[in-house]
Amino acid sequence: MRFKNNGIFYCQNIAQFPNIGRSYAKFDPSIRGIPLDSYIIFYRVFEDSVVIV
């Protein structure tokens, strides 16, 4: 349950502050990521939205 709650919190932060995550340009220029426990939430920032990949 803690992982799920933290995941929701992190995703909400990503939506509010899309540049909060680190750039993973070496994999894909449009990918950013933020660590969550031993995982990384990868996402793409668009002009009017953020997509979790």
Residue pairs with C-beta under 8 A, 6 or more apart in sequence:
3 36
3 37
6 36
6 37
7 36
7 41
10 34
10 36
10 41
11 41
11 52
13 20
13 34
14 20
14 21
14 34
14 41
14 43
14 50
14 52
15 50
18 32
18 43
18 45
18 50
19 32
19 45
20 34
21 32
21 33
21 34
21 41
21 43
22 32
22 33
22 34
23 31
23 32
24 31
24 32
24 33
24 42
25 31
30 44
30 45
31 42
31 43
31 44
31 53
32 42
32 43
32 44
32 45
33 40
33 41
33 42
33 43
34 40
34 41
34 43
35 41
41 52
42 52
42 53
43 50
43 51
43 52
43 53
44 50
44 51
44 53
